């Protein structure tokens, strides 16, 4: 039903054209699911935008795109508007930026129904609410009148799916629709798409950087690298016998609950080794030696804890009485107890809203705990004044989930890293501080000349390295990593996880590593904690919890791992 022939897409740079897509050809049959996989910059999303004719007018496009027997590149824009949404629809990667924040969710879905199906406002409202029920949104009537910021990430994505399905398209393009969602929400979204595809007889193009996710949903896969299709095969054939080194790298770099490795293989490892090396052989190079993991644990737990958390609770008032008194509270963190040992990585896993991030910020007193005790190297953190706590934060740092929003866009990278050194009055003068900044940037895989650049001039993986460098430049003893790899490509994620482990070994760091992905936690952690509704439901060694989970909640997290 869709045929793409020799598609080339170029963008004008200062002196020439940059070719982002180079001669891509593929087809998709009615009722089929085609997966397109590759790293950021491989040309996946640009290809899908070209198929929808949503590229900027400055883009230079050559080739043919046939929808059934119609060449859509030959259509006038008015005719294309009837095809777009009506016969082809698209779910974009980031629902928060795709939905208009000043319009209700229901209005935005009804608008498409009114435009394409010529229904009245009342009829469009009724149809939109029926769609919300179909995509399994709770309280569909209430969500119709809600604004995007009032919904969770998974709910916003379901609104986007409802909008895409509103005119019953023949072809649905889903561009990274589950990136940065909880693994359980991700699994629900994928199952929903498969159910809707079967019921409506649609064709589906599913774009992702993660072959583990693609395996859930696709019949056939295209692997893209630097704007070209380098491999195409049915899904099981690609998994069992990948031909290209790049494809093997994408398969191996995602943490797997079935493997326990010191470091993750990267795409670069496979590209350097060539097509002949298999995934199993490469993973064998990074495996623990017999007794090595046991010896590490014996050494770790022979010491006194560096951090003790005893009965920590953080509650939020949600309802005020007549005189401003609170009658109800949300127990974001509720009576939590654990220790962290020097040089240890303690993994903290759970769905969004379980209290992981609140716990991390409460330990740093970025959010003041309601009650409980915090002890760092024998110092009672809860008794410190604000000034004393500010000094203590030199030793306890945090890496936030979104590196772009945690960097000031008006400060160069050099200025962003210089500021904490000046605040804590480290080193003799700014010249010495700038030299230290260059050393730290090199250590995290960046170049000294990057100090003059601004955050928007870096990729997502590079920005994550910058915020790691900003935490590291103060020479802390303890770092809280809050979802610091959740939105990264699996290949970049592997590089950052390896970097964190190398830095831990070099600088004797202790980590609390927060994630919603149990496979990532199992790989990086020495011990792990499972949180649900503000409380700890399980804790222990990762392999013990994975192999013998005690709680149904933990089992649901394990079953949602895309592997």
N, C-alpha and C positions, 0 to 999 in steps of 0.2 A: 504493500500500500504506500510505502514511502521509499524513494530511491534517491540517493545522493551520489552524484557523479563528478569526480575530479574537482572537488571544492578547494579553492585557494582563497585565503583571506589575508590581506595586508593592511598595515596601518602606517601612516606617514609619520616619520620621525623628523628630526631637525634637517638632516641632509639626504635622507633616502626613505625607502619603504621597508618596514619590518614584516616579514611573512610569518604570521602566527599559525596558519593552517596551510599544509602543503599537500595538495592533491588527495584529499580524503574522499573515499568512496565506500558506501555501504548501502544495505537495504534492510527493511524490516517488513515482515509479513503480517497480515491481519491476525490479531490475537496473540502475537509474539511479544516477549519482553527482551529487549536488547540492552545489555549493560555496556556502558562506556566508562573505562577506568583509566586513571593516570594521575600524576602529581599535578599540583597547581602550576599553571603555565603550559600544560601539555596541549591545550587547545580544545578541551572537552566542552566547556561552557560556551566558548565563542562559536563552535560548530552548531550547538543547539540554538543559539541566538540567531545565527544565519538562517537556519531552517525556519525559524519563526519570523524572519525579516525584522528583527529588533535591533540590529547593529546600528551604530552611529553612521551618519551619512558620509563621514570622512573615511570609513572603511572601504577598501577596494576589494570587491568580491567577484570571483570568476567561478564558473561551473554551473551545474544544473541540479535543481531539487524538484523532484516530481512527487506530487501527492496524488495517488492513483494515476490518472492520465493528464494531470494539470501541472504545467511548469510554473511554480509559484513566483519565480524571479521575473516572469513576464507579466504578472498581474499588476494592474494599477493599485495605488495605495488604498483607494476606497474598496476595491474588491478584496484586497488582502485583509482589510479589517473584518470582513465577513467570514473569511477563512479562520482568522486568528480568534480563538475563543469558541468559535462555532464548530469547526472541524478539527483544529489543532489547539491544544491548550498547554500551558506551562506552569509548573510549580517552582518557584524560585528558591534559592538556597536560604536566604535570611528573611523569615516572615515579618520580623519587626520593621525592616526597612522596605519591604514590599507592600505592607498594608499602610494606608494613610492614617496617621495618628489622630487626626481631627475628625474623622468620620467613624461612625459605628461599624462594627463588623458586618452586621446585617445589611446595612445600606450598601456596602461595597459589593456584596454578593448579589443583592437585588438589582443593583445598577447594571450588571452584566446580563441578567435575565431580561430586564426591560429593554436593553439595547438590542439583543439578538433574537429574543423570542416574542417581542411586542406585547408583553403582558402588562396589566394594570399594576399600580403600586401594591394594592391588596393581594393580587395574584402572585406578584413577585415575592412579597413577604411570605406568603404561604409556601411557595416553592423553596425559598431560602431556608425556612425552618425545617422543611422536609429533608433538604440536603444536610443540614446540621445533624438531624437525627441519623441520616444514612452514614455520615462519617463518625458517628458515635460520640458526639459532643454532649456533655451533661447539660441539663437545663437549656435546651436550644432556644426557647423564647427569651430567656434572660440574656443569653449570649448575643442574640440578634441586636439587642439594645446596648451591648457593652462595647467599650473602646479597646483597641489592641493592647494597651498597657495593663488592662485589667485581667488579661488571660495569661496562662503559663505558656512556655515555649511550645509544648506539644499541642495545646489547644489552638494557638495561633497557626501552627502548621496545618491542623485539621480545617481551619477556616480557609486557608489557601487552597487546600484540596477541594473543598466544597465549591469555591469560586471557579477553580479549573474545570470541575465537573458540571457546572451549572447549565451548560448548553449541550451536554451529552456529546463530547468530542469523539472522533474516531481514533485520534492519537493524543496521548498524554506524555509530555516530556517533564520528568522530575529531575531538577538540577540540584544535586547534593541536598535532598529534602530532610535528611536526618543528621547532618553534621552538627556537632556540639549538643545534640539531645542526649538525655539519659539513655543507656542501653536498653532499658525496659520500654521507654517511650519509643525509641527507635524501632524496636521489634514490633510494637503495636502499630506504628505508622506503616511499616513494610507489609505486615499482615493485612492491614486495611486496604492498602493499594492493590494487593493481589486479589482480595475479595471483590473489590469494586471492578477491577479489570475483568474478572471472570463473569461477573453478573452483567456487565455492560458490553462485553465483547470488544473491549478496546485493545489497541496496541500500546505498548509502554516503552519509552526510552528512559532508562534509569542511570543517572550519571553519579559517579562517586570516585573518591581516591582510595577507597578501602575494598579490596577484593573479598574480604570476609563478609562485608555487607552485600556486595554484588552476588555472592553465592546464594544468599537467601532468596533472591528474587528473579535472577536473569535466566533465560534459556540459552542465550548466546552472548559472548563478550567480545568487545573491541578493546584492545590495549593501545592507548595513545602515548606517544613520547615525542616531545619537541615538535608538535604539530603534525605528526604522521601516525598512521595506523601501522604498528609494527607486528601485531599478532591478532588473529581472529580465530575463535574456536567455540564449540559448544562448551558450556560451563564446566562439566565434569572432566572433559578432555583437558581443558586449560589448567584445572587444579591438579590433575593426576600426572600430566606430562607437559608442563610449560616448555616452550622451545627457546625463548629469548631470555637472556640474562636479566633484562629489566623487569620482565614479568616475574621471574623467580625472586628478584629483590623485593617486589611489592608483596609477594606471598610470605616471605620470610621475615620482613621487618616489623610486622605487626606482632605484639606480644601474644603468645598462645598459652592457654592454661595447661596444655599437654606437654610443654617444654619448660625446663628450668635452666636459664642461661645466665652467665655472668654479664654479658653484653648482648645487644641485639645486632644481628647482621643488618647492614644498610644496603640500599640500592647501589651505592658507589662500590661496595665490596664485590658485588656480583658483576657490575660493569667492568671492573678491573680484572676479575677472574675469567670472564668470557662465558659463552653460552654452554660450555661443556660441564661446568660445575653444577651439581644438583643441590637442592635446598638442604637435604639431610646432611650432606657433607659439610656445607658451610656452617650450619648450626652446630655441628660437632666441634668445630674449632672454638666455639664460645661456651662450650659446656663446662660445668664445674668438674674439677678433678675429684676422684673418690675421697671422701672425708673432708674436702675443702670447706663445704658449707657448714658441716658440724663444727669444725675448728673455729670458723668465724663466729658462730653463735656462742661457743664456749667463751671466747675472748670478750664478746660484747657484754654478756650478762654476768661476767665476773666483777663488773664495776658497779658503783652506786649510780642511780638514775641522775641525769642532768636536769630533767623536768619531772615534777610530780603534780598531777592534777587530782584533787580530792573533793568529790561532791560538788563539782562545778555546775551551776545552773544559770541560764540567761533567759529571762522571761520578758515578754512584751505585753504591756496593757493594750487591750483592744476595745474597751468600752468604758466610757466615763459616766459617773453618776452625776447627780444634780450639783454637787459641790466639788466636782473634779476628781472624785475618788474612783479608782478602778475596780470594777466588779468581775472582769474576766481577763485572763492572760493567755497568751500563746507561749507554751513551754518549748522554745526553740532548742534549748539545751537543758536537759533535765537530769541532775544528779549523776554526772559523768565522772568516772574514776579510771586513771591509767598512769603509767610511767613511761618515760622515754629515756633510753640509755645513750651514753656518749658514742658517737659514730654509727648509731642505729637509724634506719629508715622505718618509721611507723606509718603504715598505710591506713587511710581513713576512707571507707567506701560507703556509698549509699546514694539513693535517688535525690534529685533536687528537692529541697524543702525538708530534708531529714535532719538538718542542723550542722552539717559539716563545716560550712564556711563561717557560720556564727561561732562555732567552737574555736576555729582557728583565730578569728579576730578577737574573741574573748580572752584567749591566752595572751595576746599582745596588748590587751586592754584598749584596742581600737573600738571595741564595744565593751562597756562596763558590765562585768558579770553581776547577776542578782545576788548570788551567794556562792560559797565554796572557797577553796584554798588553791593557790597556785604558788609553787616553789621552784625557782630556777637557780641551780647551784647553791641551794640552801637559803636563798633570799626570797622572802615573802613578797611576791609581786603585787598582791592586792593591798598591801600596806604602804606602797610607795606613793609619793606625791607625783603630780603630773611631770614636774621637772626631773625628778629621779627616774621616772618611767621612761621619759624621753632619752635619757642617757643609756638606760638599759637596752633600748631598742637597737643600739649599735651591735649588741651580741645576739639579739633575736630579730631576724628579718623575715619579710614575707614577699613571695612572688605571686602577684595577683593573676586571676584567670585571663583577663583580656589585656595584653601588653600595650595595645594601642591606646586604650582609654586610661591606662595608668601612667602614660608618658605625656608630659606637657607638649602639645604640638608646636608651641612657640619657642621651645628650648631645643637647641642642638643636642646631640647625644653627649658631646663633651660637657656641656653645661649641666645636663641632667645628672651626670655622674659626679661632677665637681661639687654640686650643691650639698649632698650628704657629707662629703669630706669636710666642707667648710662648716657645716652645722656642728659636727662632732669634733672639729678642730684637730683633725688628724694631719700629720706631716707638717713640716716647718712653714712652707709657703705654697702658693698656687702652682708654681713651677714644678715642685716635687709631686704635688697632687696630680697634675696633668701627666707626669711620667708614669705614676702608678695606674692611672686610668688607661693609658695605652697598653701597659703590661696586662691588665685584667681583660681588656678587649681582645687582645691576642690569645689569651688563655681560653676564652669562650668561642674562638673561631672567627673573630672579626678582625678588621684591619685598623691600624692606628689612624689612618686618614679618614675613617668613618666618624671621627669626633666632630667634624664640621657639618655632617648631614643631619637632617631632621627626621622624626619618626615616619612620616609618610613616604620617605625615600627608601624604606626597607621592606622586605617581604615579612610575612607573619612569623616565619621561623627565625629570621634575623632579629625582629623586635623582641621575641622571647629570649633570645641570647642577650639582648641589651638589658632587659630587666633582671636577668640572672647576674649580669655583670654589675648592675647597680646594687644588688643585694650583696654581692661578693666583695665589692671594693672596700667595704667597712670591716672586712675580715671577721664576720660573725662566727659564732659557735653553733648557732641553731637557725634553721630556715624552715618556714612553713610554705609549702608549694601548693597553692590553691587552684586546682584544676588547670595547672600550668601547661598541659599538653592536649587538652580536650578538643580544641578547635583546629589543631594542626593536621596536615597531611600525615598519613602513617609513616612515610619515609622521613619527614622532618621530625615527627614524634620520636622515632627511633634514635635519631641523632641527639635530640635534647635529653632523652632518658639516659643515653650513654654518657653525655656530657655531665649530667648531674651525678652519676655514679663515679665518674673519674674525679670530679671536684671533691666529692665526699672523701674519697681515698686520699687525695692530695692534701686537703686542708682539715681533715678530721672533723667533718661537719656531721651534725645530727639533723634529720629531716622529719617533719610530719608531712606526708604526701597525700593530698586530698584528691579524690577522683570518683566519678560515677561508674568507671569501667573496671570491673573486677579483674580482667585479664592484665591491665596495666598495673594495678595494685599488686597482683600476684607476682609479676615480674620484678618490680622495683623494691618491694618491701621485705624487711626481715621478719616483722610481725604485722598483723593487720587487725583493724577494728571495723566491724560492720555496724552502722548506725541506722536507726529507723525511728522517726517521730521524736527526735531529740534524745533518744536513749541508746546505749550500747546494747546490741542484742547478741553479738558474738565477738570473741577476740581470741587470737592464737596465731600459730604459724600458718602462712598462706596455703601450703599444700594440705595441711590438716583440715582447714575450713573448706577448701575446694573439694577434697575427696569425701569428707564426711560432714556436710553442713547440718547443723542442728535445727535451724529455723527455716520455715517455709519462705520467709522473706529472702534469706540468703540463697535458697535454691532458685528463686525467681531471678535473682541477679545473675547467677551462674548460667541458667538456661537462656538468658538473653545475650550472652557473649557471642558476637558474630565470628565464628571460627570454622 
